């Protein structure tokens, strides 16, 4: 997994490429924590994410809770596989999806 981070006007975007699983979720969590302090809104761009496990979903829950105190968390450009997991788990009901 690779993560490309950009900041624009207190909005941080993390473009996540590859798999978010048990091995890579800690890296995403650390990157999120690094940028969350200075951002009012966080976007996870998942266009290049081809798989997400329960470990990745846990990171989304943590990020959602943290960013609720600010401007929120947005999941953007969900790939077909990721959209299926997000929908089946009900995350589409609690997290903003663009």
MMTF fields as JSON, N, C-alpha, C and O atoms, coordinates in Angstrom:
{
  "mmtfVersion": "1.0.0",
  "mmtfProducer": "UNKNOWN",
  "numBonds": 391,
  "numAtoms": 392,
  "numGroups": 98,
  "numChains": 1,
  "numModels": 1,
  "chainsPerModel": [1],
  "groupsPerChain": [98],
  "chainIdList": ["A"],
  "bondAtomList": [4, 2, 8, 6, 12, 10, 16, 14, 20, 18, 24, 22, 28, 26, 32, 30, 36, 34, 40, 38, 44, 42, 48, 46, 52, 50, 56, 54, 60, 58, 64, 62, 68, 66, 72, 70, 76, 74, 80, 78, 84, 82, 88, 86, 92, 90, 96, 94, 100, 98, 104, 102, 108, 106, 112, 110, 116, 114, 120, 118, 124, 122, 128, 126, 132, 130, 136, 134, 140, 138, 144, 142, 148, 146, 152, 150, 156, 154, 160, 158, 164, 162, 168, 166, 172, 170, 176, 174, 180, 178, 184, 182, 188, 186, 192, 190, 196, 194, 200, 198, 204, 202, 208, 206, 212, 210, 216, 214, 220, 218, 224, 222, 228, 226, 232, 230, 236, 234, 240, 238, 244, 242, 248, 246, 252, 250, 256, 254, 260, 258, 264, 262, 268, 266, 272, 270, 276, 274, 280, 278, 284, 282, 288, 286, 292, 290, 296, 294, 300, 298, 304, 302, 308, 306, 312, 310, 316, 314, 320, 318, 324, 322, 328, 326, 332, 330, 336, 334, 340, 338, 344, 342, 348, 346, 352, 350, 356, 354, 360, 358, 364, 362, 368, 366, 372, 370, 376, 374, 380, 378, 384, 382, 388, 386],
  "bondOrderList": [1, 1, 1, 1, 1, 1, 1, 1, 1, 1, 1, 1, 1, 1, 1, 1, 1, 1, 1, 1, 1, 1, 1, 1, 1, 1, 1, 1, 1, 1, 1, 1, 1, 1, 1, 1, 1, 1, 1, 1, 1, 1, 1, 1, 1, 1, 1, 1, 1, 1, 1, 1, 1, 1, 1, 1, 1, 1, 1, 1, 1, 1, 1, 1, 1, 1, 1, 1, 1, 1, 1, 1, 1, 1, 1, 1, 1, 1, 1, 1, 1, 1, 1, 1, 1, 1, 1, 1, 1, 1, 1, 1, 1, 1, 1, 1, 1],
  "groupList": [{"groupName": "UNK", "atomNameList": ["N", "CA", "C", "O"], "elementList": ["N", "C", "C", "O"], "formalChargeList": [0, 0, 0, 0], "bondAtomList": [1, 0, 2, 1, 3, 2], "bondOrderList": [1, 1, 2], "singleLetterCode": "X", "chemCompType": "L-PEPTIDE LINKING"}],
  "groupTypeList": [0, 0, 0, 0, 0, 0, 0, 0, 0, 0, 0, 0, 0, 0, 0, 0, 0, 0, 0, 0, 0, 0, 0, 0, 0, 0, 0, 0, 0, 0, 0, 0, 0, 0, 0, 0, 0, 0, 0, 0, 0, 0, 0, 0, 0, 0, 0, 0, 0, 0, 0, 0, 0, 0, 0, 0, 0, 0, 0, 0, 0, 0, 0, 0, 0, 0, 0, 0, 0, 0, 0, 0, 0, 0, 0, 0, 0, 0, 0, 0, 0, 0, 0, 0, 0, 0, 0, 0, 0, 0, 0, 0, 0, 0, 0, 0, 0, 0],
  "groupIdList": [1, 2, 3, 4, 5, 6, 7, 8, 9, 10, 11, 12, 13, 14, 15, 16, 17, 18, 19, 20, 21, 22, 23, 24, 25, 26, 27, 28, 29, 30, 31, 32, 33, 34, 35, 36, 37, 38, 39, 40, 41, 42, 43, 44, 45, 46, 47, 48, 49, 50, 51, 52, 53, 54, 55, 56, 57, 58, 59, 60, 61, 62, 63, 64, 65, 66, 67, 68, 69, 70, 71, 72, 73, 74, 75, 76, 77, 78, 79, 80, 81, 82, 83, 84, 85, 86, 87, 88, 89, 90, 91, 92, 93, 94, 95, 96, 97, 98],
  "secStructList": [7, 3, 3, 3, 3, 3, 3, 3, 6, 6, 3, 3, 3, 3, 3, 3, 3, 3, 3, 3, 1, 6, 6, 6, 2, 2, 2, 2, 2, 2, 2, 2, 2, 2, 2, 2, 6, 6, 7, 1, 3, 3, 3, 3, 3, 7, 6, 6, 3, 3, 3, 3, 7, 2, 2, 2, 2, 2, 2, 2, 2, 2, 2, 2, 2, 2, 2, 2, 6, 6, 6, 7, 3, 3, 3, 3, 1, 7, 7, 2, 2, 2, 2, 2, 2, 2, 2, 2, 2, 6, 4, 4, 4, 6, 1, 3, 3, 7],
  "xCoordList": [0.85, 0.0, 0.894, 1.916, 0.485, 1.143, 0.082, -1.082, 0.516, -0.387, 0.234, 1.374, -0.521, -0.086, -0.981, -2.2, -0.375, -1.123, -0.99, 0.089, -2.113, -2.11, -2.939, -3.897, -2.558, -3.304, -3.704, -2.897, -4.954, -5.445, -6.506, -7.611, -6.171, -7.151, -7.812, -9.038, -6.99, -7.448, -8.193, -8.826, -8.119, -8.658, -7.487, -6.674, -7.411, -6.35, -6.939, -7.995, -6.255, -6.666, -5.575, -4.405, -5.977, -5.063, -5.497, -6.55, -4.693, -4.938, -4.271, -3.048, -5.084, -4.605, -4.609, -5.652, -3.427, -3.278, -2.912, -2.007, -3.61, -3.3, -4.329, -5.511, -3.865, -4.733, -4.641, -3.565, -5.786, -5.803, -6.187, -7.347, -5.202, -5.416, -4.663, -4.197, -4.548, -3.898, -2.468, -2.003, -1.787, -0.396, -0.248, 0.724, -1.186, -1.035, -1.886, -1.616, -2.89, -3.765, -3.004, -3.329, -2.003, -1.254, -0.575, -0.494, -0.099, 0.513, -0.528, -0.242, -1.723, -2.79, -3.173, -3.387, -3.26, -3.622, -2.577, -2.925, -1.312, -0.239, -0.267, -0.098, -0.475, -0.537, -1.736, -1.629, -2.873, -4.058, -3.755, -4.039, -3.185, -2.893, -1.935, -2.07, -0.981, -0.007, -0.673, -0.299, -1.646, -2.295, -3.543, -3.909, -4.188, -5.464, -5.346, -6.285, -4.205, -4.034, -4.225, -4.784, -3.768, -3.783, -4.935, -5.038, -5.798, -6.878, -8.236, -8.469, -9.106, -10.483, -11.361, -12.365, -10.986, -11.725, -10.715, -9.644, -11.062, -10.177, -10.914, -12.075, -10.215, -10.762, -9.877, -8.663, -10.478, -9.791, -10.213, -11.364, -9.301, -9.579, -9.221, -8.053, -10.238, -10.066, -10.179, -10.48, -9.943, -10.046, -9.058, -9.347, -7.907, -6.857, -6.734, -5.752, -7.73, -7.739, -8.547, -9.737, -7.896, -8.602, -9.126, -9.822, -8.799, -9.25, -9.219, -8.313, -10.219, -10.213, -10.715, -11.759, -9.965, -10.334, -10.95, -11.136, -11.255, -11.808, -10.812, -11.214, -9.532, -8.52, -8.613, -8.46, -8.861, -9.049, -10.328, -10.364, -11.38, -12.636, -12.463, -13.067, -11.638, -11.371, -10.704, -11.024, -9.783, -9.128, -10.158, -10.097, -11.093, -12.147, -12.988, -13.335, -13.319, -14.092, -13.325, -13.889, -12.04, -11.211, -11.146, -11.308, -10.909, -10.819, -12.156, -12.193, -13.24, -14.575, -14.838, -15.307, -14.542, -14.767, -13.931, -14.421, -12.676, -11.789, -12.223, -12.234, -12.575, -12.908, -14.319, -14.632, -15.171, -16.501, -16.4, -17.287, -15.333, -15.114, -14.769, -14.802, -14.439, -14.015, -14.974, -16.184, -14.433, -15.246, -15.707, -16.468, -15.259, -15.745, -14.767, -13.743, -15.128, -14.378, -15.233, -16.438, -14.591, -15.27, -14.521, -13.295, -15.264, -14.697, -15.044, -16.212, -14.024, -14.237, -13.739, -12.773, -14.414, -13.988, -13.814, -12.786, -14.792, -14.689, -14.639, -15.472, -13.65, -13.585, -14.753, -15.38, -15.035, -16.172, -16.047, -17.009, -14.873, -14.674, -14.843, -15.478, -14.278, -14.369, -15.811, -16.304, -16.481, -17.886, -18.751, -19.63, -18.508, -19.275, -19.091, -20.07, -17.85, -17.57, -18.205, -18.823, -18.049, -18.601, -20.126, -20.708, -20.756, -22.219, -22.675, -23.601, -22.033, -22.434, -22.265, -23.017, -21.295, -21.053, -21.873, -21.886, -22.553, -23.375, -22.608, -23.171, -21.341, -20.543, -21.072, -20.854, -21.763, -22.33, -23.415, -23.814, -23.897, -24.928, -24.337, -25.031, -23.036, -22.442, -21.344, -21.065, -20.727, -19.62, -20.073, -20.756, -19.697, -20.03, -19.258, -18.042, -19.982, -19.365, -19.654, -20.791, -18.595, -18.737, -18.375, -18.424],
  "yCoordList": [-1.172, 0.0, 1.233, 1.284, 2.221, 3.523, 4.573, 4.434, 5.621, 6.706, 8.008, 8.324, 8.76, 10.082, 11.096, 11.082, 11.965, 12.943, 14.332, 14.742, 15.049, 16.442, 17.246, 16.739, 18.505, 19.42, 20.634, 21.185, 21.043, 22.207, 22.896, 22.379, 24.047, 24.851, 24.082, 24.034, 23.482, 22.732, 21.44, 20.84, 21.01, 19.721, 18.833, 19.213, 17.664, 16.721, 15.557, 15.026, 15.179, 14.045, 12.994, 13.281, 11.775, 10.645, 9.752, 9.118, 9.701, 8.804, 7.481, 7.4, 6.452, 5.164, 4.172, 3.881, 3.667, 2.736, 1.359, 1.225, 0.335, -1.034, -1.594, -1.259, -2.45, -3.152, -2.518, -2.136, -2.418, -2.031, -3.296, -3.709, -3.891, -5.142, -5.119, -4.068, -6.26, -6.346, -5.816, -5.208, -6.048, -5.626, -4.126, -3.515, -3.532, -2.141, -1.147, 0.054, -1.619, -0.721, 0.136, 1.314, -0.408, 0.446, 1.639, 2.723, 1.445, 2.542, 3.618, 4.81, 3.205, 4.174, 4.917, 6.129, 4.203, 4.841, 5.876, 6.957, 5.545, 6.493, 7.719, 8.847, 7.502, 8.628, 9.51, 10.736, 8.891, 9.66, 10.522, 11.72, 9.924, 10.654, 11.814, 12.879, 11.608, 12.649, 13.879, 15.011, 13.661, 14.774, 15.3, 16.461, 14.475, 14.858, 16.074, 16.862, 16.228, 17.359, 18.699, 19.622, 18.822, 20.102, 20.254, 21.277, 19.254, 19.293, 19.384, 18.788, 20.128, 20.21, 19.159, 18.73, 18.745, 17.737, 16.754, 17.152, 15.467, 14.431, 13.661, 13.284, 13.44, 12.668, 11.451, 11.581, 10.274, 9.053, 8.794, 8.435, 8.969, 8.703, 7.247, 6.863, 6.442, 4.996, 4.497, 3.324, 5.373, 4.988, 3.882, 3.035, 3.893, 2.912, 1.83, 1.089, 1.743, 0.723, -0.458, -0.328, -1.62, -2.767, -3.759, -4.709, -3.552, -4.465, -3.749, -2.961, -4.026, -3.512, -4.609, -5.214, -4.857, -5.887, -5.222, -4.006, -6.054, -5.513, -4.583, -3.646, -4.83, -3.931, -2.547, -1.535, -2.498, -1.222, -0.531, 0.69, -1.317, -0.743, -0.134, 0.892, -0.767, -0.225, 1.144, 2.048, 1.3, 2.599, 3.64, 4.785, 3.256, 4.189, 4.605, 5.779, 3.666, 3.997, 4.976, 5.965, 4.705, 5.591, 6.987, 7.99, 7.043, 8.328, 9.067, 10.282, 8.337, 8.954, 9.579, 10.714, 8.851, 9.373, 10.617, 11.593, 10.58, 11.719, 12.937, 14.056, 12.717, 13.841, 14.371, 15.479, 13.62, 14.119, 15.367, 16.22, 15.477, 16.623, 17.867, 18.985, 17.657, 18.746, 18.832, 18.977, 18.743, 18.867, 17.57, 17.58, 16.451, 15.166, 14.395, 14.909, 13.136, 12.226, 11.927, 11.7, 11.93, 11.611, 10.477, 10.506, 9.473, 8.428, 8.789, 8.984, 8.875, 9.355, 8.311, 7.594, 8.243, 7.416, 5.946, 5.348, 5.368, 3.981, 3.055, 3.143, 2.171, 1.148, 0.183, 0.181, -0.623, -1.542, -2.484, -2.666, -3.079, -4.018, -3.341, -3.89, -2.157, -1.436, -0.984, -1.07, -0.508, -0.079, -1.242, -1.051, -2.43, -3.604, -3.851, -4.073, -3.815, -4.047, -2.945, -3.228, -1.705, -0.573, -0.684, -0.404, -1.088, -1.222, -2.405, -2.272, -3.554, -4.751, -4.586, -5.174, -3.801, -3.601, -2.456, -2.263, -1.703, -0.593, 0.697, 1.666, 0.727, 1.939, 3.084, 4.25, 2.769, 3.817, 4.598, 5.668, 4.079, 4.762, 5.722, 6.604, 5.542, 6.382, 7.318, 8.338, 6.984, 7.794, 8.446, 7.821, 9.681, 10.401, 9.795, 9.62, 9.481, 8.894, 9.797, 10.196, 10.099, 10.915, 10.072, 10.554],
  "zCoordList": [0.0, 0.0, 0.0, 0.685, -0.782, -0.74, -0.452, -0.829, 0.224, 0.577, 0.105, 0.447, -0.682, -1.116, -0.417, -0.585, 0.359, 1.144, 0.537, 0.108, 0.509, 0.084, 1.074, 1.658, 1.255, 2.12, 1.298, 0.548, 1.447, 0.735, 1.581, 1.747, 2.107, 2.83, 3.983, 4.082, 4.852, 6.026, 5.684, 6.553, 4.41, 4.003, 3.592, 2.749, 4.189, 3.869, 3.082, 3.429, 2.041, 1.226, 1.266, 1.016, 1.585, 1.544, 0.397, 0.463, -0.655, -1.785, -1.44, -1.325, -1.278, -0.79, -1.957, -2.541, -2.278, -3.394, -2.871, -2.047, -3.344, -2.948, -1.994, -2.064, -1.102, -0.153, 1.238, 1.696, 1.886, 3.298, 4.063, 4.071, 4.696, 5.409, 6.732, 7.172, 7.353, 8.663, 8.637, 9.601, 7.54, 7.431, 7.153, 7.597, 6.434, 6.013, 6.805, 6.771, 7.502, 8.267, 9.275, 9.424, 9.974, 10.909, 10.216, 10.793, 9.009, 8.248, 7.942, 8.055, 7.559, 7.289, 8.555, 8.528, 9.653, 10.922, 11.34, 11.814, 11.166, 11.505, 10.586, 11.049, 9.311, 8.37, 8.681, 8.665, 8.964, 9.346, 10.566, 10.566, 11.598, 12.841, 12.59, 13.192, 11.71, 11.389, 10.774, 11.082, 9.917, 9.222, 9.942, 9.764, 10.739, 11.363, 12.273, 12.383, 12.922, 13.838, 13.154, 13.748, 11.914, 11.209, 10.226, 9.548, 10.139, 9.149, 9.826, 10.878, 9.209, 9.692, 9.02, 9.589, 7.814, 7.062, 6.483, 6.026, 6.505, 5.985, 4.889, 5.045, 3.787, 2.679, 2.467, 2.313, 2.457, 2.05, 0.611, 0.361, -0.335, -1.748, -2.01, -1.95, -2.301, -2.416, -3.85, -4.076, -4.818, -6.231, -6.589, -7.434, -5.953, -6.267, -5.195, -5.166, -4.318, -3.27, -3.772, -4.059, -3.878, -4.453, -3.428, -3.789, -2.138, -1.091, 0.245, 0.516, 1.083, 2.45, 3.381, 3.138, 4.442, 5.419, 6.648, 6.697, 7.629, 8.877, 9.56, 10.249, 9.379, 9.958, 9.317, 10.002, 8.026, 7.339, 7.774, 7.923, 7.978, 8.458, 9.843, 10.157, 10.667, 12.006, 11.907, 12.678, 10.966, 10.775, 10.36, 10.807, 9.516, 9.101, 10.301, 10.431, 11.177, 12.382, 13.258, 13.725, 13.484, 14.298, 13.678, 14.372, 12.371, 11.671, 11.711, 11.909, 11.524, 11.56, 12.932, 13.018, 13.987, 15.346, 15.608, 16.175, 15.196, 15.419, 14.609, 15.12, 13.36, 12.481, 12.72, 12.284, 13.392, 13.747, 14.614, 14.579, 15.386, 16.25, 15.438, 15.95, 14.168, 13.291, 12.109, 12.288, 10.917, 9.704, 9.086, 8.118, 9.629, 9.159, 8.292, 7.842, 8.078, 7.219, 5.999, 6.109, 4.832, 3.58, 2.907, 2.807, 2.442, 1.603, 0.165, -0.17, -0.678, -2.044, -3.046, -2.788, -4.187, -5.322, -4.956, -5.274, -4.301, -3.888, -5.103, -6.005, -5.106, -6.15, -5.939, -4.88, -6.938, -6.867, -5.668, -4.922, -5.479, -4.367, -3.015, -2.115, -2.875, -1.606, -1.362, -0.237, -2.398, -2.244, -1.753, -0.912, -2.27, -1.847, -0.352, 0.362, 0.129, 1.549, 2.405, 3.432, 1.981, 2.738, 2.834, 3.882, 1.753, 1.732, 2.583, 3.382, 2.416, 3.163, 4.667, 5.444, 5.079, 6.513, 7.109, 8.324, 6.251, 6.733, 6.962, 7.471, 6.597, 6.78, 5.933, 6.263, 4.85, 4.008, 4.724, 4.264, 5.842, 6.627, 7.659, 8.164, 7.971, 9.025, 8.524, 9.154, 7.41, 6.878, 5.58, 4.769, 5.389, 4.166, 2.992, 3.058, 1.924, 0.735, -0.465, -0.712, -1.193, -2.412, -3.61, -4.741]
}
